[in-house]
Amino acid sequence: MNHQQMKMLKQLQEMQQKMAEAQDKLAEETVEASAGGGTVTAVVSGDLEVREIRIRPEAVDPEDVEMLQDLITAAVNEALRAAQDLAQRTMSGVTAGMQLPNIPGLF
C-alpha cells in the first residue's frame, strides 16, 4: 500500500469512528413536537425512536376519538421530521472538512 492509500484508509477509519460516535449521540438526543395547541406532544430520539406521547386530559373526548388520533398522528409526524433534520445535520457535520477521494459506490 502506498502513502496515499494509507492516508485514505486512515481518513476512512476516522470518519467511521466519528459516524459511530454521532449515531450514539443521536440515540441520546430528543426532539419534540406538538399538535392541537400543545394538547398532544410527541418526543422522538435522534435515531427516530418514539420515546414518549403526552396527551392532556382536555384532548380526550370520547365523542371525538378521531380528532385525538389525528392530533397524535400530526405530532408524531412532525417530531419524526424534526428528528430526521437533527440526524442529517449531525451526520453532515461528521464528514465536513474531510478530504476523501471520490470512491465509486462509497457515497
Biopython code that builds the backbone (N, CA, C, O; Angstrom):
import numpy as np
from Bio.PDB.StructureBuilder import StructureBuilder

atoms = [
    (1, "MET", "N", (0.852, -1.175, 0.000)),
    (1, "MET", "CA", (0.000, 0.000, 0.000)),
    (1, "MET", "C", (0.899, 1.240, 0.000)),
    (1, "MET", "O", (1.833, 1.336, 0.796)),
    (2, "ASN", "N", (0.614, 2.176, -0.888)),
    (2, "ASN", "CA", (1.435, 3.382, -0.935)),
    (2, "ASN", "C", (0.957, 4.401, 0.112)),
    (2, "ASN", "O", (-0.043, 4.190, 0.798)),
    (3, "HIS", "N", (1.691, 5.494, 0.210)),
    (3, "HIS", "CA", (1.401, 6.516, 1.218)),
    (3, "HIS", "C", (0.001, 7.102, 1.049)),
    (3, "HIS", "O", (-0.706, 7.309, 2.035)),
    (4, "GLN", "N", (-0.398, 7.366, -0.178)),
    (4, "GLN", "CA", (-1.723, 7.947, -0.457)),
    (4, "GLN", "C", (-2.826, 6.999, -0.011)),
    (4, "GLN", "O", (-3.819, 7.426, 0.578)),
    (5, "GLN", "N", (-2.650, 5.717, -0.293)),
    (5, "GLN", "CA", (-3.656, 4.738, 0.098)),
    (5, "GLN", "C", (-3.731, 4.610, 1.621)),
    (5, "GLN", "O", (-4.820, 4.474, 2.180)),
    (6, "MET", "N", (-2.594, 4.652, 2.282)),
    (6, "MET", "CA", (-2.575, 4.579, 3.748)),
    (6, "MET", "C", (-3.284, 5.789, 4.345)),
    (6, "MET", "O", (-4.049, 5.667, 5.301)),
    (7, "LYS", "N", (-3.020, 6.952, 3.770)),
    (7, "LYS", "CA", (-3.663, 8.178, 4.249)),
    (7, "LYS", "C", (-5.182, 8.090, 4.067)),
    (7, "LYS", "O", (-5.944, 8.454, 4.963)),
    (8, "MET", "N", (-5.603, 7.612, 2.920)),
    (8, "MET", "CA", (-7.029, 7.483, 2.636)),
    (8, "MET", "C", (-7.671, 6.483, 3.606)),
    (8, "MET", "O", (-8.760, 6.737, 4.122)),
    (9, "LEU", "N", (-7.014, 5.365, 3.851)),
    (9, "LEU", "CA", (-7.535, 4.366, 4.770)),
    (9, "LEU", "C", (-7.683, 4.937, 6.173)),
    (9, "LEU", "O", (-8.676, 4.683, 6.854)),
    (10, "LYS", "N", (-6.699, 5.704, 6.597)),
    (10, "LYS", "CA", (-6.760, 6.325, 7.924)),
    (10, "LYS", "C", (-7.928, 7.300, 8.006)),
    (10, "LYS", "O", (-8.634, 7.337, 9.014)),
    (11, "GLN", "N", (-8.139, 8.090, 6.952)),
    (11, "GLN", "CA", (-9.246, 9.043, 6.937)),
    (11, "GLN", "C", (-10.588, 8.311, 6.974)),
    (11, "GLN", "O", (-11.514, 8.747, 7.658)),
    (12, "LEU", "N", (-10.693, 7.221, 6.254)),
    (12, "LEU", "CA", (-11.932, 6.443, 6.262)),
    (12, "LEU", "C", (-12.201, 5.861, 7.644)),
    (12, "LEU", "O", (-13.344, 5.856, 8.100)),
    (13, "GLN", "N", (-11.169, 5.375, 8.308)),
    (13, "GLN", "CA", (-11.322, 4.827, 9.654)),
    (13, "GLN", "C", (-11.750, 5.916, 10.635)),
    (13, "GLN", "O", (-12.605, 5.683, 11.490)),
    (14, "GLU", "N", (-11.155, 7.108, 10.511)),
    (14, "GLU", "CA", (-11.530, 8.228, 11.378)),
    (14, "GLU", "C", (-12.989, 8.613, 11.142)),
    (14, "GLU", "O", (-13.727, 8.873, 12.093)),
    (15, "MET", "N", (-13.402, 8.650, 9.880)),
    (15, "MET", "CA", (-14.771, 9.011, 9.566)),
    (15, "MET", "C", (-15.728, 7.951, 10.113)),
    (15, "MET", "O", (-16.788, 8.294, 10.636)),
    (16, "GLN", "N", (-15.373, 6.681, 10.001)),
    (16, "GLN", "CA", (-16.205, 5.607, 10.530)),
    (16, "GLN", "C", (-16.376, 5.761, 12.039)),
    (16, "GLN", "O", (-17.478, 5.581, 12.557)),
    (17, "GLN", "N", (-15.305, 6.089, 12.744)),
    (17, "GLN", "CA", (-15.367, 6.279, 14.191)),
    (17, "GLN", "C", (-16.256, 7.474, 14.533)),
    (17, "GLN", "O", (-17.077, 7.400, 15.447)),
    (18, "LYS", "N", (-16.091, 8.565, 13.803)),
    (18, "LYS", "CA", (-16.903, 9.755, 14.050)),
    (18, "LYS", "C", (-18.377, 9.480, 13.777)),
    (18, "LYS", "O", (-19.245, 9.976, 14.496)),
    (19, "MET", "N", (-18.663, 8.696, 12.747)),
    (19, "MET", "CA", (-20.058, 8.377, 12.432)),
    (19, "MET", "C", (-20.670, 7.523, 13.542)),
    (19, "MET", "O", (-21.826, 7.728, 13.913)),
    (20, "ALA", "N", (-19.912, 6.577, 14.069)),
    (20, "ALA", "CA", (-20.418, 5.744, 15.165)),
    (20, "ALA", "C", (-20.690, 6.598, 16.402)),
    (20, "ALA", "O", (-21.698, 6.409, 17.082)),
    (21, "GLU", "N", (-19.788, 7.537, 16.691)),
    (21, "GLU", "CA", (-19.988, 8.435, 17.829)),
    (21, "GLU", "C", (-21.216, 9.312, 17.618)),
    (21, "GLU", "O", (-21.991, 9.536, 18.547)),
    (22, "ALA", "N", (-21.393, 9.807, 16.391)),
    (22, "ALA", "CA", (-22.551, 10.657, 16.085)),
    (22, "ALA", "C", (-23.850, 9.871, 16.230)),
    (22, "ALA", "O", (-24.841, 10.406, 16.728)),
    (23, "GLN", "N", (-23.859, 8.614, 15.804)),
    (23, "GLN", "CA", (-25.063, 7.793, 15.940)),
    (23, "GLN", "C", (-25.388, 7.547, 17.410)),
    (23, "GLN", "O", (-26.555, 7.566, 17.801)),
    (24, "ASP", "N", (-24.360, 7.317, 18.225)),
    (24, "ASP", "CA", (-24.593, 7.147, 19.662)),
    (24, "ASP", "C", (-25.182, 8.421, 20.261)),
    (24, "ASP", "O", (-26.099, 8.368, 21.080)),
    (25, "LYS", "N", (-24.642, 9.568, 19.843)),
    (25, "LYS", "CA", (-25.139, 10.848, 20.341)),
    (25, "LYS", "C", (-26.593, 11.066, 19.924)),
    (25, "LYS", "O", (-27.403, 11.546, 20.717)),
    (26, "LEU", "N", (-26.920, 10.717, 18.695)),
    (26, "LEU", "CA", (-28.290, 10.872, 18.209)),
    (26, "LEU", "C", (-29.272, 10.033, 19.011)),
    (26, "LEU", "O", (-30.401, 10.459, 19.255)),
    (27, "ALA", "N", (-28.851, 8.855, 19.419)),
    (27, "ALA", "CA", (-29.735, 7.983, 20.196)),
    (27, "ALA", "C", (-30.088, 8.605, 21.542)),
    (27, "ALA", "O", (-31.131, 8.297, 22.119)),
    (28, "GLU", "N", (-29.217, 9.480, 22.043)),
    (28, "GLU", "CA", (-29.437, 10.121, 23.339)),
    (28, "GLU", "C", (-30.222, 11.423, 23.231)),
    (28, "GLU", "O", (-30.877, 11.828, 24.191)),
    (29, "GLU", "N", (-30.164, 12.080, 22.080)),
    (29, "GLU", "CA", (-30.841, 13.364, 21.914)),
    (29, "GLU", "C", (-32.303, 13.150, 21.534)),
    (29, "GLU", "O", (-32.654, 12.159, 20.894)),
    (30, "THR", "N", (-33.147, 14.096, 21.938)),
    (30, "THR", "CA", (-34.560, 14.013, 21.581)),
    (30, "THR", "C", (-35.043, 15.350, 21.043)),
    (30, "THR", "O", (-34.482, 16.407, 21.330)),
    (31, "VAL", "N", (-36.091, 15.264, 20.261)),
    (31, "VAL", "CA", (-36.816, 16.446, 19.790)),
    (31, "VAL", "C", (-38.278, 16.204, 20.127)),
    (31, "VAL", "O", (-38.704, 15.064, 20.312)),
    (32, "GLU", "N", (-39.033, 17.276, 20.203)),
    (32, "GLU", "CA", (-40.456, 17.096, 20.444)),
    (32, "GLU", "C", (-41.253, 18.049, 19.577)),
    (32, "GLU", "O", (-40.788, 19.117, 19.180)),
    (33, "ALA", "N", (-42.468, 17.620, 19.302)),
    (33, "ALA", "CA", (-43.392, 18.434, 18.518)),
    (33, "ALA", "C", (-44.780, 18.218, 19.089)),
    (33, "ALA", "O", (-45.092, 17.164, 19.642)),
    (34, "SER", "N", (-45.602, 19.243, 18.939)),
    (34, "SER", "CA", (-46.952, 19.130, 19.483)),
    (34, "SER", "C", (-47.977, 19.504, 18.432)),
    (34, "SER", "O", (-47.660, 20.102, 17.403)),
    (35, "ALA", "N", (-49.205, 19.137, 18.718)),
    (35, "ALA", "CA", (-50.339, 19.461, 17.845)),
    (35, "ALA", "C", (-51.506, 19.851, 18.735)),
    (35, "ALA", "O", (-51.515, 19.570, 19.933)),
    (36, "GLY", "N", (-52.475, 20.495, 18.137)),
    (36, "GLY", "CA", (-53.667, 20.887, 18.891)),
    (36, "GLY", "C", (-53.355, 21.882, 19.980)),
    (36, "GLY", "O", (-53.902, 21.798, 21.080)),
    (37, "GLY", "N", (-52.471, 22.834, 19.680)),
    (37, "GLY", "CA", (-52.121, 23.840, 20.682)),
    (37, "GLY", "C", (-51.412, 23.259, 21.898)),
    (37, "GLY", "O", (-51.519, 23.789, 23.004)),
    (38, "GLY", "N", (-50.690, 22.169, 21.684)),
    (38, "GLY", "CA", (-49.945, 21.561, 22.780)),
    (38, "GLY", "C", (-50.709, 20.498, 23.542)),
    (38, "GLY", "O", (-50.232, 20.001, 24.562)),
    (39, "THR", "N", (-51.896, 20.142, 23.057)),
    (39, "THR", "CA", (-52.660, 19.116, 23.775)),
    (39, "THR", "C", (-52.069, 17.724, 23.577)),
    (39, "THR", "O", (-52.251, 16.844, 24.418)),
    (40, "VAL", "N", (-51.354, 17.524, 22.456)),
    (40, "VAL", "CA", (-50.670, 16.261, 22.202)),
    (40, "VAL", "C", (-49.220, 16.580, 21.844)),
    (40, "VAL", "O", (-48.956, 17.402, 20.966)),
    (41, "THR", "N", (-48.291, 15.928, 22.524)),
    (41, "THR", "CA", (-46.871, 16.132, 22.271)),
    (41, "THR", "C", (-46.201, 14.788, 22.044)),
    (41, "THR", "O", (-46.443, 13.829, 22.777)),
    (42, "ALA", "N", (-45.354, 14.728, 21.020)),
    (42, "ALA", "CA", (-44.585, 13.520, 20.725)),
    (42, "ALA", "C", (-43.110, 13.835, 20.926)),
    (42, "ALA", "O", (-42.625, 14.881, 20.496)),
    (43, "VAL", "N", (-42.404, 12.924, 21.582)),
    (43, "VAL", "CA", (-40.963, 13.049, 21.799)),
    (43, "VAL", "C", (-40.293, 11.908, 21.037)),
    (43, "VAL", "O", (-40.633, 10.740, 21.228)),
    (44, "VAL", "N", (-39.329, 12.257, 20.166)),
    (44, "VAL", "CA", (-38.658, 11.285, 19.316)),
    (44, "VAL", "C", (-37.150, 11.465, 19.472)),
    (44, "VAL", "O", (-36.653, 12.589, 19.538)),
    (45, "SER", "N", (-36.432, 10.348, 19.529)),
    (45, "SER", "CA", (-34.971, 10.416, 19.634)),
    (45, "SER", "C", (-34.367, 10.708, 18.269)),
    (45, "SER", "O", (-35.030, 10.583, 17.239)),
    (46, "GLY", "N", (-33.109, 11.095, 18.280)),
    (46, "GLY", "CA", (-32.399, 11.390, 17.040)),
    (46, "GLY", "C", (-32.220, 10.179, 16.154)),
    (46, "GLY", "O", (-31.942, 10.319, 14.963)),
    (47, "ASP", "N", (-32.375, 8.984, 16.716)),
    (47, "ASP", "CA", (-32.317, 7.784, 15.885)),
    (47, "ASP", "C", (-33.720, 7.282, 15.538)),
    (47, "ASP", "O", (-33.917, 6.105, 15.235)),
    (48, "LEU", "N", (-34.688, 8.199, 15.589)),
    (48, "LEU", "CA", (-36.058, 8.004, 15.108)),
    (48, "LEU", "C", (-36.877, 6.998, 15.912)),
    (48, "LEU", "O", (-37.699, 6.273, 15.351)),
    (49, "GLU", "N", (-36.657, 6.955, 17.203)),
    (49, "GLU", "CA", (-37.477, 6.116, 18.076)),
    (49, "GLU", "C", (-38.443, 7.013, 18.839)),
    (49, "GLU", "O", (-38.033, 7.989, 19.466)),
    (50, "VAL", "N", (-39.744, 6.671, 18.780)),
    (50, "VAL", "CA", (-40.733, 7.430, 19.538)),
    (50, "VAL", "C", (-40.515, 7.093, 21.009)),
    (50, "VAL", "O", (-40.648, 5.938, 21.415)),
    (51, "ARG", "N", (-40.182, 8.100, 21.801)),
    (51, "ARG", "CA", (-39.874, 7.889, 23.209)),
    (51, "ARG", "C", (-41.061, 8.152, 24.133)),
    (51, "ARG", "O", (-41.205, 7.519, 25.179)),
    (52, "GLU", "N", (-41.908, 9.098, 23.724)),
    (52, "GLU", "CA", (-42.998, 9.477, 24.628)),
    (52, "GLU", "C", (-44.110, 10.154, 23.836)),
    (52, "GLU", "O", (-43.856, 10.885, 22.879)),
    (53, "ILE", "N", (-45.329, 9.900, 24.248)),
    (53, "ILE", "CA", (-46.506, 10.613, 23.751)),
    (53, "ILE", "C", (-47.200, 11.179, 24.992)),
    (53, "ILE", "O", (-47.562, 10.435, 25.904)),
    (54, "ARG", "N", (-47.383, 12.508, 25.017)),
    (54, "ARG", "CA", (-48.094, 13.136, 26.133)),
    (54, "ARG", "C", (-49.420, 13.683, 25.612)),
    (54, "ARG", "O", (-49.474, 14.365, 24.588)),
    (55, "ILE", "N", (-50.486, 13.364, 26.343)),
    (55, "ILE", "CA", (-51.826, 13.806, 25.951)),
    (55, "ILE", "C", (-52.460, 14.510, 27.146)),
    (55, "ILE", "O", (-52.618, 13.920, 28.215)),
    (56, "ARG", "N", (-52.817, 15.762, 26.956)),
    (56, "ARG", "CA", (-53.511, 16.487, 28.020)),
    (56, "ARG", "C", (-54.944, 15.965, 28.133)),
    (56, "ARG", "O", (-55.552, 15.591, 27.130)),
    (57, "PRO", "N", (-55.472, 15.942, 29.338)),
    (57, "PRO", "CA", (-56.843, 15.418, 29.541)),
    (57, "PRO", "C", (-57.885, 16.086, 28.646)),
    (57, "PRO", "O", (-58.824, 15.426, 28.200)),
    (58, "GLU", "N", (-57.734, 17.377, 28.378)),
    (58, "GLU", "CA", (-58.743, 18.066, 27.567)),
    (58, "GLU", "C", (-58.767, 17.586, 26.114)),
    (58, "GLU", "O", (-59.711, 17.879, 25.380)),
    (59, "ALA", "N", (-57.730, 16.848, 25.696)),
    (59, "ALA", "CA", (-57.713, 16.316, 24.329)),
    (59, "ALA", "C", (-58.537, 15.040, 24.207)),
    (59, "ALA", "O", (-58.836, 14.593, 23.099)),
    (60, "VAL", "N", (-58.900, 14.460, 25.334)),
    (60, "VAL", "CA", (-59.626, 13.190, 25.324)),
    (60, "VAL", "C", (-61.128, 13.462, 25.374)),
    (60, "VAL", "O", (-61.677, 13.854, 26.404)),
    (61, "ASP", "N", (-61.768, 13.243, 24.235)),
    (61, "ASP", "CA", (-63.218, 13.407, 24.117)),
    (61, "ASP", "C", (-63.768, 12.102, 23.557)),
    (61, "ASP", "O", (-63.560, 11.800, 22.382)),
    (62, "PRO", "N", (-64.468, 11.323, 24.380)),
    (62, "PRO", "CA", (-64.992, 10.040, 23.908)),
    (62, "PRO", "C", (-65.895, 10.176, 22.684)),
    (62, "PRO", "O", (-66.091, 9.214, 21.941)),
    (63, "GLU", "N", (-66.433, 11.352, 22.480)),
    (63, "GLU", "CA", (-67.313, 11.579, 21.336)),
    (63, "GLU", "C", (-66.529, 11.923, 20.065)),
    (63, "GLU", "O", (-67.097, 11.956, 18.974)),
    (64, "ASP", "N", (-65.216, 12.178, 20.210)),
    (64, "ASP", "CA", (-64.413, 12.584, 19.059)),
    (64, "ASP", "C", (-63.026, 11.934, 19.115)),
    (64, "ASP", "O", (-62.008, 12.625, 19.155)),
    (65, "VAL", "N", (-63.005, 10.631, 19.116)),
    (65, "VAL", "CA", (-61.752, 9.877, 19.150)),
    (65, "VAL", "C", (-60.924, 10.151, 17.893)),
    (65, "VAL", "O", (-59.695, 10.163, 17.944)),
    (66, "GLU", "N", (-61.596, 10.368, 16.784)),
    (66, "GLU", "CA", (-60.900, 10.618, 15.523)),
    (66, "GLU", "C", (-60.012, 11.866, 15.616)),
    (66, "GLU", "O", (-58.908, 11.880, 15.072)),
    (67, "MET", "N", (-60.485, 12.902, 16.295)),
    (67, "MET", "CA", (-59.687, 14.120, 16.448)),
    (67, "MET", "C", (-58.425, 13.815, 17.241)),
    (67, "MET", "O", (-57.349, 14.288, 16.874)),
    (68, "LEU", "N", (-58.521, 13.050, 18.302)),
    (68, "LEU", "CA", (-57.347, 12.681, 19.095)),
    (68, "LEU", "C", (-56.360, 11.879, 18.254)),
    (68, "LEU", "O", (-55.152, 12.099, 18.336)),
    (69, "GLN", "N", (-56.861, 10.963, 17.456)),
    (69, "GLN", "CA", (-55.989, 10.182, 16.577)),
    (69, "GLN", "C", (-55.252, 11.091, 15.598)),
    (69, "GLN", "O", (-54.057, 10.918, 15.358)),
    (70, "ASP", "N", (-55.969, 12.056, 15.039)),
    (70, "ASP", "CA", (-55.347, 12.997, 14.103)),
    (70, "ASP", "C", (-54.270, 13.826, 14.788)),
    (70, "ASP", "O", (-53.207, 14.061, 14.215)),
    (71, "LEU", "N", (-54.540, 14.271, 16.012)),
    (71, "LEU", "CA", (-53.552, 15.066, 16.751)),
    (71, "LEU", "C", (-52.302, 14.243, 17.047)),
    (71, "LEU", "O", (-51.185, 14.743, 16.919)),
    (72, "ILE", "N", (-52.482, 13.003, 17.437)),
    (72, "ILE", "CA", (-51.332, 12.133, 17.713)),
    (72, "ILE", "C", (-50.523, 11.913, 16.447)),
    (72, "ILE", "O", (-49.295, 12.003, 16.463)),
    (73, "THR", "N", (-51.209, 11.625, 15.356)),
    (73, "THR", "CA", (-50.526, 11.421, 14.078)),
    (73, "THR", "C", (-49.736, 12.660, 13.670)),
    (73, "THR", "O", (-48.582, 12.552, 13.256)),
    (74, "ALA", "N", (-50.349, 13.827, 13.783)),
    (74, "ALA", "CA", (-49.677, 15.075, 13.411)),
    (74, "ALA", "C", (-48.455, 15.332, 14.285)),
    (74, "ALA", "O", (-47.397, 15.703, 13.777)),
    (75, "ALA", "N", (-48.591, 15.141, 15.580)),
    (75, "ALA", "CA", (-47.467, 15.382, 16.490)),
    (75, "ALA", "C", (-46.323, 14.415, 16.225)),
    (75, "ALA", "O", (-45.162, 14.823, 16.204)),
    (76, "VAL", "N", (-46.635, 13.139, 16.023)),
    (76, "VAL", "CA", (-45.586, 12.145, 15.764)),
    (76, "VAL", "C", (-44.885, 12.434, 14.441)),
    (76, "VAL", "O", (-43.657, 12.380, 14.369)),
    (77, "ASN", "N", (-45.646, 12.739, 13.400)),
    (77, "ASN", "CA", (-45.031, 13.027, 12.105)),
    (77, "ASN", "C", (-44.124, 14.251, 12.168)),
    (77, "ASN", "O", (-43.037, 14.245, 11.591)),
    (78, "GLU", "N", (-44.555, 15.288, 12.854)),
    (78, "GLU", "CA", (-43.721, 16.492, 12.973)),
    (78, "GLU", "C", (-42.463, 16.196, 13.783)),
    (78, "GLU", "O", (-41.382, 16.673, 13.439)),
    (79, "ALA", "N", (-42.592, 15.418, 14.851)),
    (79, "ALA", "CA", (-41.419, 15.056, 15.659)),
    (79, "ALA", "C", (-40.450, 14.201, 14.848)),
    (79, "ALA", "O", (-39.235, 14.367, 14.958)),
    (80, "LEU", "N", (-40.971, 13.299, 14.045)),
    (80, "LEU", "CA", (-40.096, 12.476, 13.197)),
    (80, "LEU", "C", (-39.355, 13.338, 12.174)),
    (80, "LEU", "O", (-38.174, 13.108, 11.913)),
    (81, "ARG", "N", (-40.034, 14.320, 11.598)),
    (81, "ARG", "CA", (-39.362, 15.230, 10.657)),
    (81, "ARG", "C", (-38.249, 15.994, 11.368)),
    (81, "ARG", "O", (-37.154, 16.146, 10.827)),
    (82, "ALA", "N", (-38.526, 16.471, 12.567)),
    (82, "ALA", "CA", (-37.507, 17.208, 13.325)),
    (82, "ALA", "C", (-36.327, 16.303, 13.671)),
    (82, "ALA", "O", (-35.177, 16.741, 13.627)),
    (83, "ALA", "N", (-36.599, 15.057, 14.013)),
    (83, "ALA", "CA", (-35.532, 14.108, 14.340)),
    (83, "ALA", "C", (-34.688, 13.790, 13.103)),
    (83, "ALA", "O", (-33.467, 13.658, 13.197)),
    (84, "GLN", "N", (-35.339, 13.667, 11.948)),
    (84, "GLN", "CA", (-34.601, 13.429, 10.707)),
    (84, "GLN", "C", (-33.711, 14.613, 10.365)),
    (84, "GLN", "O", (-32.580, 14.429, 9.915)),
    (85, "ASP", "N", (-34.209, 15.820, 10.573)),
    (85, "ASP", "CA", (-33.393, 17.020, 10.352)),
    (85, "ASP", "C", (-32.189, 17.027, 11.282)),
    (85, "ASP", "O", (-31.074, 17.328, 10.856)),
    (86, "LEU", "N", (-32.411, 16.696, 12.557)),
    (86, "LEU", "CA", (-31.322, 16.629, 13.522)),
    (86, "LEU", "C", (-30.288, 15.602, 13.085)),
    (86, "LEU", "O", (-29.088, 15.873, 13.134)),
    (87, "ALA", "N", (-30.739, 14.428, 12.660)),
    (87, "ALA", "CA", (-29.823, 13.377, 12.221)),
    (87, "ALA", "C", (-29.027, 13.820, 11.002)),
    (87, "ALA", "O", (-27.824, 13.572, 10.919)),
    (88, "GLN", "N", (-29.690, 14.472, 10.064)),
    (88, "GLN", "CA", (-28.999, 14.929, 8.852)),
    (88, "GLN", "C", (-27.939, 15.970, 9.188)),
    (88, "GLN", "O", (-26.824, 15.912, 8.670)),
    (89, "ARG", "N", (-28.280, 16.924, 10.055)),
    (89, "ARG", "CA", (-27.299, 17.947, 10.444)),
    (89, "ARG", "C", (-26.124, 17.313, 11.181)),
    (89, "ARG", "O", (-24.971, 17.671, 10.941)),
    (90, "THR", "N", (-26.411, 16.380, 12.070)),
    (90, "THR", "CA", (-25.356, 15.737, 12.845)),
    (90, "THR", "C", (-24.428, 14.936, 11.945)),
    (90, "THR", "O", (-23.207, 15.044, 12.057)),
    (91, "MET", "N", (-24.990, 14.142, 11.064)),
    (91, "MET", "CA", (-24.164, 13.284, 10.212)),
    (91, "MET", "C", (-23.406, 14.096, 9.162)),
    (91, "MET", "O", (-22.293, 13.722, 8.792)),
    (92, "SER", "N", (-23.978, 15.191, 8.677)),
    (92, "SER", "CA", (-23.245, 16.006, 7.705)),
    (92, "SER", "C", (-22.069, 16.695, 8.371)),
    (92, "SER", "O", (-21.069, 16.990, 7.716)),
    (93, "GLY", "N", (-22.178, 16.954, 9.674)),
    (93, "GLY", "CA", (-21.059, 17.535, 10.411)),
    (93, "GLY", "C", (-19.895, 16.574, 10.544)),
    (93, "GLY", "O", (-18.752, 17.002, 10.713)),
    (94, "VAL", "N", (-20.169, 15.293, 10.472)),
    (94, "VAL", "CA", (-19.119, 14.279, 10.599)),
    (94, "VAL", "C", (-18.167, 14.340, 9.418)),
    (94, "VAL", "O", (-16.952, 14.220, 9.581)),
    (95, "THR", "N", (-18.722, 14.527, 8.230)),
    (95, "THR", "CA", (-17.895, 14.497, 7.030)),
    (95, "THR", "C", (-17.379, 15.877, 6.626)),
    (95, "THR", "O", (-16.583, 15.986, 5.693)),
    (96, "ALA", "N", (-17.814, 16.918, 7.305)),
    (96, "ALA", "CA", (-17.359, 18.271, 6.961)),
    (96, "ALA", "C", (-15.848, 18.356, 7.116)),
    (96, "ALA", "O", (-15.291, 17.961, 8.140)),
    (97, "GLY", "N", (-15.209, 18.865, 6.108)),
    (97, "GLY", "CA", (-13.762, 19.069, 6.162)),
    (97, "GLY", "C", (-12.946, 17.849, 5.795)),
    (97, "GLY", "O", (-11.724, 17.943, 5.679)),
    (98, "MET", "N", (-13.582, 16.714, 5.612)),
    (98, "MET", "CA", (-12.841, 15.513, 5.227)),
    (98, "MET", "C", (-12.514, 15.609, 3.742)),
    (98, "MET", "O", (-13.394, 15.902, 2.934)),
    (99, "GLN", "N", (-11.282, 15.370, 3.381)),
    (99, "GLN", "CA", (-10.833, 15.421, 2.009)),
    (99, "GLN", "C", (-10.632, 13.999, 1.495)),
    (99, "GLN", "O", (-9.503, 13.529, 1.348)),
    (100, "LEU", "N", (-11.731, 13.336, 1.228)),
    (100, "LEU", "CA", (-11.655, 11.963, 0.733)),
    (100, "LEU", "C", (-11.765, 11.949, -0.789)),
    (100, "LEU", "O", (-12.518, 12.734, -1.365)),
    (101, "PRO", "N", (-11.030, 11.075, -1.431)),
    (101, "PRO", "CA", (-11.166, 10.971, -2.887)),
    (101, "PRO", "C", (-12.521, 10.366, -3.238)),
    (101, "PRO", "O", (-13.167, 9.735, -2.402)),
    (102, "ASN", "N", (-12.933, 10.562, -4.458)),
    (102, "ASN", "CA", (-14.190, 10.001, -4.925)),
    (102, "ASN", "C", (-14.015, 8.501, -5.130)),
    (102, "ASN", "O", (-13.284, 8.068, -6.021)),
    (103, "ILE", "N", (-14.691, 7.716, -4.300)),
    (103, "ILE", "CA", (-14.621, 6.260, -4.395)),
    (103, "ILE", "C", (-15.982, 5.785, -4.865)),
    (103, "ILE", "O", (-16.966, 5.927, -4.139)),
    (104, "PRO", "N", (-16.062, 5.223, -6.068)),
    (104, "PRO", "CA", (-17.364, 4.780, -6.582)),
    (104, "PRO", "C", (-18.048, 3.825, -5.608)),
    (104, "PRO", "O", (-17.438, 2.894, -5.084)),
    (105, "GLY", "N", (-19.333, 4.087, -5.385)),
    (105, "GLY", "CA", (-20.115, 3.210, -4.504)),
    (105, "GLY", "C", (-20.012, 3.543, -3.037)),
    (105, "GLY", "O", (-20.760, 2.980, -2.238)),
    (106, "LEU", "N", (-19.101, 4.449, -2.637)),
    (106, "LEU", "CA", (-18.938, 4.776, -1.215)),
    (106, "LEU", "C", (-19.964, 5.810, -0.773)),
    (106, "LEU", "O", (-20.534, 5.683, 0.311)),
    (107, "PHE", "N", (-20.207, 6.818, -1.580)),
    (107, "PHE", "CA", (-21.172, 7.864, -1.233)),
    (107, "PHE", "C", (-22.100, 8.117, -2.384)),
    (107, "PHE", "O", (-22.986, 8.966, -2.287)),
]
sb = StructureBuilder()
sb.init_structure("model")
sb.init_model(0)
sb.init_chain("A")
sb.init_seg("    ")
for serial, (resi, resn, name, xyz) in enumerate(atoms, 1):
    if name == "N":
        sb.init_residue(resn, " ", resi, " ")
    sb.init_atom(name, np.array(xyz, "f"), 0.0, 1.0, " ", f" {name:<3s}", serial, name[0])
structure = sb.get_structure()
